[in-house]
Each structure stands twice: as structure tokens, then as C-alpha cells.
Amino acid sequence: MPAQWTGIFIGKLHNNGITAKEFASYLGFHPKYVSKVLNGKCTPKDAEKKFTAGLDAMLKEREAKQ
């Protein structure tokens, strides 16, 4: 079963119009890896911290472009 943070994270992606593929590309990760983490198939250490920091940076970058 996926960790609770992944559901919240997927909601944040959705609310900001970001696909998992776009997010994976931004971080330089393979889309399948991101999918595995978000679906609870893979639970790397510090994934929540890395993914959250990446999303925050991505959103700041998008905001700066507007």
C-alpha cells in the first residue's frame, strides 16, 4: 500500500496541472521510477523529501516565468 504522502503529493501535482511525466523530466528521473514511488511499488529513503523539494522548486520556477 502506498504511503499517505504519495496521495497528497499526487493531489498537488493534479491541482497544479503537472503530469507525473513532466515532474519526472524536471527531476531527471525516469517516469517509470516516479510511477513506482508514487504507487508504493518502490520506497526509497528520503523519497518524500526529494519529491516535495522538487515540486516546490518546479512551482517556484513556473511562478517566476509568469
Summary of the structure (lengths in Angstrom):
residues: 66
radius of gyration: 11.4
end to end distance: 37.7
largest distance: 37.7
contacts: 154
relative contact order: 0.18
helix: 71%
strand: 0%
